[in-house]
Structures are given as C-alpha cells and as structure tokens.
Amino acid sequence: MEIKLQDLTKIFQAKDKTETVAVKSLDITIPSGKLIGLLGPSGCGKSTTLYMIAGLLKPNNGRIFFGDEDVTDMAPEDRGIGLVFQNYALYPHMSVQQNIMFPLENIKVPKDEALVRAQEMADLVGIGDLMSRKPKQLSGGQQQRVAIARALVKKPRVLLLDEPLSNLDARLRLQTREEIKRIQRETGITTIFVTHDQEEAMSISDEIVLMELGEKRQMGEPQDVYDFPNNLFVARFLGTPPINMYDGVISKKNVLVNGKAIGTTKGADGEVFVGIRPEGYIIDKDGPLELTVYMVETIGRDTALIIKVPNTENDTFRVIVDASERIKPGEVVKMKIKPKKMFVFNKETGELIN
Amino acid sequence: MLEKQSNVKAWLYLLPALALLSVFTFYPLFNAFLLAFLKDYVYGSATGFVFMDNFKNVIADPNFNQAVKNTSIIVFVSVPISVTVALMISVLLNSIKKFQGLLQTIFFLPYVTNAIAIGMAFAFIFNESYGLLNLMLSWVNIDPVDWLGSWETGMVSLLIYTVWGGLAFKIMVFLSGLQSIDKQYYDAARVDATPKFRVFTRITVPLLSPMIAYITVTSFIGSFKAYRTIVGLFGPTVLPAGTLPDESFITIVGLIYESLSKSDTPGMVSEAAAASILLFITTLAFTIVNMWVSKKRVHF
C-alpha cells in the first residue's frame, strides 16, 4: 500500500491561543511494501505525522492517501492500520493471547479462526509459547513483540510503530531491530516507524525521511542520504561521530579552511560552512591540513583522534583513522581530505553547494 | 540501638492517637463484648454472666425480623444500583470536556451536605399533598401517592434517597480512577475498532476494578449500618407508636438504638450489645466473602 502525504500540516493550539506548527506542508510518498524510518530530533513532528497517518490526530490541512483512497477524513478504525505504541499499551488484565485476539473479536472473527490467527502471529514474532502470560510477566522485548503481533493480527494495510525501540536496553535493541526488519520482510507490509536514533533508522530502513521543525529535510536510502546530504541539518544529524564543521571560504573554486586550500568546489566565492566526515581524512605528510592531536581514543577496529582546531563549530572533533596508525597525543599530523567526504554549505540557507 | 531509639520515637508520635482510640474505640469495643454476656445488667451492675441469653432475646424481639428484612433490602438493592449508576455517571462525566469541573462539583455536593438535611429535602419531595414527585406525576395525570405512608412505597422512597445519597463519594472515587487510566489504551482500542460498549466492559471496567471492589466493599459495610437515612426521611422515631412490626422501617442499628432507649430496663443494654455483635459478625463475614470474591476478579 503506497502512502502519500500531500501538503500535510498540523497546528497545535495551546490554551492561551499560541500556535505551534508541529508539521508544516509535508509532502512524502512512501512506496508500497517498504520499511520507512521517520527520523529527526525530538519535537520535529515525526510522531505527530505518524499519528495523523493513524488517524488519531486530525491534520489542519493537507490530504493523506492510502493507494488511491483518500483517508484524511476516515476514522482510525476504518483505515486498516496496525499501530504499536511507544509503551506498547498492552491491556494489563488480558493474557498475551487475549491481547492479540482482541482486534479480531472486534471485527467478529469466529473464535476458532481467531485462535489460529493469534497463534500464527505469536509464532511469527517468536512469542508462541508465552500465550498464557500476562504482560507484566514479560520482558520489555517480549511485550513489544506482543504489541507487534496485536497490530499485525488483523492484517492491516499499514503498520505504524512509534519509537519502537526506545524502551529497550541496548542489547535488546540490536536484536529487536533485526526482528522488526525480518517481520516486515516476511509480511511485506508497508511499515513506517518513528525514531530519534539515527543508527536505528539507518540500519533497518529501506528509506529514511529526515525531519526538522515540522518539515521534511531529505528522503532517500540511508546510505544516499549519508553520502549526499542536501543541507546542513542532514549533514549534522547523520553520522557518529558527527561531521566536522569548519568555517571556510570559497576563493576561485578552491575551498579554504584557515587559509589552506583543502579541496575544490563549483560554488561562487564567499563564506561557507565546510563539513568533513570523520572518516574523510587521510594522513599525508604533504596534506594541507595541519592538526594537533589532543587525545587518542582507541576503539580497536579504528582509532579516533580528538582534535582541537580554531574556526570549527565545537572546540574539538573526532577524526577516524586506521588503527595501524600509531599516533600519540600532542603530535601534529598533516592530512588531506577525501573529496567525496567533504561538503560545502551555503552559510545563510544551509543548502549544499559542492 | 539506633533502631530501638526510632521505635520509641514512633510510639511517642502514635501516643496521642492511641490514647484517644483506646478510650473511645478499643474500650467500648471490648466493653460491648463484655456487656453482651452479662445477666440483667442495669445502671452499671449485673447479677452474673450468661452465655447466649442476650442473643436469644435479640432474635426473639418482635422487631428483629423486620430489622433484618429492612437492612437486607437496603444492602442488597441499594448498593448494586448505586455502584452501577455511579459508574455510568462517572464514565459519562469523564467523556465530556466542557463543564466537567462544574458538573463534578455538582455531583459531589451531596457528599458535603448533611444527611439529615438531605433527608428532609427528600421528605419534602415525597410528601403526599405538596411534594414535588406527586406534582410531576400530576402532569401525566397520575393520582397523588402517599409515598411515605405505606411500607412498600416508603421503602421505594428510602431506596431512591439512599442510592442518590451514596452517589457523590462513589463518583468521585470512580472519576479519579478513570482519569488515571492511560489514554493509550483507549487509542489502541480505537485503532482496533472496538465498539464503545466493549471498550467499557473489556477495558474500563477491568482497569477500574480495584476502585469498584473498594467502593463495593465499603458501601456494603455502610449499608449494613443504615440508620441515619431512615431518621432523615421518616423522622427520629423509627418505631412510631401504633405501627405494626411489619410496617416499620427499623434496621439493625435502629433496633440497637431502640434497646438502648430502654436502658432502665434490666438487660436491655446487654441486648443492644448483643445486637451490635451480631451486626459486627455479619458485616465481617460478608466483607471477607466480598474481599475473597474481588481478589479473584480484580486484575492488579
């Protein structure tokens, strides 16, 4: 089921009549059968968007289409969605089985069939042997699987997940995100999930939608968005450690940082922001950048050099180098930049120049 | 050492309350048990101990059957009705957005109003010649009824009054319970196309079951002690001169008061004590059953 959001806007009005635009003219087309991550910092409108798709919130403007069907004015129960809440909202007084069967009872599925379907779903999410437990007797990860099974059992057209992994501990999170990917693959259901965790979004999504201040900043396959950020926000938001952002100048198609040319650009002369991914540095004794290593973090697979440089956004930033480079704190290292890892942004609009 | 010290402090803090409780609760309680087994007690002296005689006298009292009958009707009719009605009103109140605070206050007002005052107001509503109820009935051409004149209609009036009088507190407890239920359960139910009535029976009631159990148990206990309501509606004499035993509105507590009012007759105080103990045992047994049942039904 392809989902199309057209010019979707949501304004919340507080008691004192102050208005907050939570979602602003959002245009997104979500391809059928894909797993899509809505990603952004808290307050960017991603959950609001999800709840508008679910029908629990009414947009002030814009339309929502499921396929060719306009569902904007449709009640949530008529939309054919399965929704997994952030804290799962499992009915505490019902067993796992009763929880999963509840949606089926509402649409009057005969009991025998409902039992079979509930068991199928429970097996799919891997909790088939816990059917008689109460939610309280389950771990966080198990509860979440119950919530997914309950959302899927009525065969919805769309599965929506609100921060599905935020209530799980770090190890369970890794395991569960693979699980969500697997379940989505096996069912082929169009799935949208909301997260503020970029790693989570990048690792399992077919495509990610980056949102900021209620607006879409970029949408695309995770690697594409990482490799070709459209603007400053996307470049800054994606990537751990974060991108290194310098104040720079373009002069005759050369990008200068602290007076040294580190690359070329097609942009016009003027002041710019220059972003370089931490993995975009190559140690080279003829390199234009001269960096003083302040501290060295050894991870094992590679090494992070903590550098203090004037004219950057933060006092320090990290440079990832190969672990075979034995560098000591205090050393001055000369580096050049991988052209593909360098992005030049307009200082006013934040748009990519390159 | 440290533990001992804090123990002493705890007892010290409890002392004022304990002193008052001892004088006004524990001693009378103990004394009631003692009185119930004294023979021909009058004006502080008794001729000896008896085992069951005082209890036998209570049961042989011509008003005992009527008291049990009246009390049972009040307990088993008014409590289920008022709990159900209070639940309905709470759910409706909780679902409206406008004027919720105002309506909550209105529904809670009876709780802070004196029962006798409410009783008098109801006595006026049910009055035969100028009562509001008969006035309204006259609009639909129904002849005036002497509501408080016969036992049957009087009992109906009493039950209406009792149910109404008990609503306020129940509504308040249910409302606070309803407001503490996570809204996400309702969102989840909505997404799953749950009909309103099923949301009520399958989600609201189970999640509210601790409150419902609490209210049911305390209401049953309260109704077993019904007396104030009767005085409020029918006046201070529960056994007016000339009424037949099966026409009176005497309750068990009323019977206790009746016995006490004849405290100058040897043995009557002991009879009152025996009646209180019977009431106590009945209420206790009933409460234990009640708790046992609700333990199986309450989900938390």
Interface residues (C-beta under 8 A of the other chain):
Chain A: A54 G55 L56 A75 P76 E77 D78 I81 G82 L83 F85 N87 A89 Y91 P92 H93 F102 P103 E105 N106 I107 R150 K154
Chain B: D182 Q184 Y185 D187 A188 R190 V191 D192 A193 T194 P195 R198 R202 I203 P206 L207 S209 H299 F300
